[in-house]
Amino acid sequence: METVKGPDSKEERIEHMVLCYQLSLLRLCYAYLHDEELAKDAVQETFIKAYRNLDSFKEDAAEKTWLSRIAINTCMDLRKTGWFRHVDRSVSLDKLPEPAAPVEPEDENLTLEIMKLPAKLKEVALLCWFQGMTYNEAAETLGISFQAVGSRLNRARRKLRSAMEGSEDHEPA
């Protein structure tokens, strides 16, 4: 006898999450790992972990922030492996999934500079600027305060402005 699943079955919820967040998680994972195949593996592992832990998912958190945190942790775990540390991972924007609109040269340069930011600044930049998360969502994803997100984004903006103007010691007025 076959069991009939309700509209909110575990499988249907994960399928919905995959449809909604797969591409944005792929871009996030690629930004961390700089390798398309590893990013795909990380996204797949993210959804496996989400499926296994779906029963413990707190409904007061947004799916996007929950999945992003799992993806970031998965990427960090992959980066800790000995194999990963010995492979050359130069950033190549042509490997990223295609954006919805054509990329301008200035945007490409800015993206390359974002990828060079220190990890803590790059994390908030990726979540807020690339993933479109609010400060609250990014804070929840990273387990930091709302104010810390704002502070890190301000430091990231200063570093990017300096890099884009070609002066490492430029401090905005």
C-alpha positions in Angstrom: 0.0 0.0 0.0 1.4 3.4 -1.0 1.5 6.3 1.4 -0.1 9.5 0.1 1.9 12.6 0.9 0.4 15.9 1.9 1.0 19.1 0.1 3.7 20.0 2.6 5.7 16.8 2.4 9.4 16.9 3.1 10.2 16.1 -0.5 7.9 18.8 -1.9 9.4 21.4 0.4 13.0 20.5 -0.7 11.9 20.6 -4.3 10.5 24.0 -3.8 13.7 25.2 -2.1 15.8 23.8 -5.0 13.7 25.6 -7.6 13.8 28.9 -5.7 17.4 29.0 -4.4 19.6 26.7 -6.5 21.0 29.4 -8.8 21.7 31.9 -6.1 23.3 29.3 -3.9 25.5 28.2 -6.9 26.7 31.8 -7.3 27.4 32.1 -3.6 29.3 28.8 -3.5 31.3 29.7 -6.6 32.2 33.0 -4.9 33.6 31.1 -2.0 35.3 28.2 -3.8 36.3 29.7 -7.2 35.6 26.4 -8.9 32.4 25.6 -10.8 32.3 21.8 -10.1 33.1 22.2 -6.4 30.4 24.9 -6.2 27.9 22.5 -7.8 28.9 19.8 -5.3 28.6 22.3 -2.4 25.0 23.2 -3.5 24.1 19.6 -3.8 25.5 18.9 -0.3 23.6 22.0 1.0 20.3 20.5 -0.2 21.2 17.1 1.2 21.9 18.6 4.6 18.8 20.7 4.4 16.7 17.6 3.6 18.2 15.7 6.6 17.6 18.7 8.9 14.3 19.9 7.6 12.4 18.7 10.7 14.6 20.9 12.9 14.1 24.0 10.6 12.6 26.8 12.6 9.8 28.5 10.8 10.8 31.9 12.3 13.9 31.9 10.1 13.7 32.5 6.3 14.5 29.5 4.1 17.0 31.7 2.1 19.0 32.6 5.2 18.9 29.0 6.5 20.1 27.6 3.2 22.7 30.3 2.8 24.2 29.5 6.2 24.3 25.8 5.3 26.0 26.6 2.0 28.6 28.9 3.6 29.4 26.2 6.2 29.6 23.6 3.5 32.0 25.8 1.5 34.1 26.5 4.5 34.3 22.7 5.2 35.4 22.1 1.6 38.1 24.9 1.9 39.5 23.2 5.0 40.3 19.9 3.2 44.0 19.3 2.4 43.2 18.7 -1.3 41.6 22.1 -1.7 44.5 24.0 -0.3 46.9 22.6 -2.9 44.8 23.4 -6.0 45.2 26.8 -7.8 41.9 28.6 -7.6 42.2 31.8 -9.6 38.9 33.7 -10.0 37.4 33.7 -13.5 34.1 35.5 -13.9 33.4 33.7 -17.2 32.9 30.5 -15.1 30.0 32.0 -13.1 26.4 31.2 -14.3 25.2 33.8 -16.7 23.7 36.9 -15.1 20.3 38.1 -16.1 21.7 41.2 -17.9 25.0 41.8 -19.7 28.0 42.6 -17.4 29.6 46.0 -17.9 33.5 46.2 -17.6 33.2 48.4 -14.5 30.9 45.8 -12.9 33.4 43.0 -13.7 36.3 45.0 -12.2 34.2 45.7 -9.1 33.3 42.0 -8.7 36.9 41.0 -9.0 37.8 43.5 -6.2 34.9 42.2 -4.0 36.5 38.7 -4.4 39.8 40.1 -3.0 38.2 41.5 0.1 39.0 39.8 3.5 36.6 36.9 4.3 34.4 38.7 6.8 33.9 41.7 4.5 33.4 39.5 1.4 30.8 37.4 3.2 28.5 40.4 3.9 29.1 41.8 0.5 28.1 38.6 -1.2 25.0 38.1 0.9 23.8 41.7 0.7 24.9 42.8 -2.7 24.9 39.6 -4.7 22.2 37.6 -2.9 20.0 40.6 -2.2 19.6 39.9 1.5 18.6 42.6 4.0 20.9 43.5 6.8 18.7 41.4 9.2 18.8 38.4 6.9 22.6 38.6 6.5 23.0 39.0 10.2 20.9 36.0 10.9 22.8 33.9 8.2 26.2 34.8 9.6 25.2 34.8 13.3 26.3 38.4 13.8 24.5 41.6 14.8 22.7 43.9 12.4 25.2 46.6 13.3 28.1 44.3 12.5 26.7 43.8 9.0 26.5 47.5 8.5 29.9 48.1 9.8 31.4 45.4 7.6 29.6 46.7 4.5 30.9 50.2 5.2 34.5 48.9 5.6 34.0 46.9 2.3 32.8 50.0 0.5 35.8 52.0 1.7 38.2 49.3 0.6 36.5 48.9 -2.8 36.4 52.7 -3.4 40.1 52.8 -2.6 40.9 49.9 -4.9 38.7 51.2 -7.7 40.3 54.7 -7.5 43.8 53.0 -7.6 44.9 54.3 -4.2 45.4 51.8 -1.4 45.6 54.5 1.3 42.6 56.6 0.1 40.2 57.4 2.9 36.9 59.0 1.9 35.9 62.3 3.4 
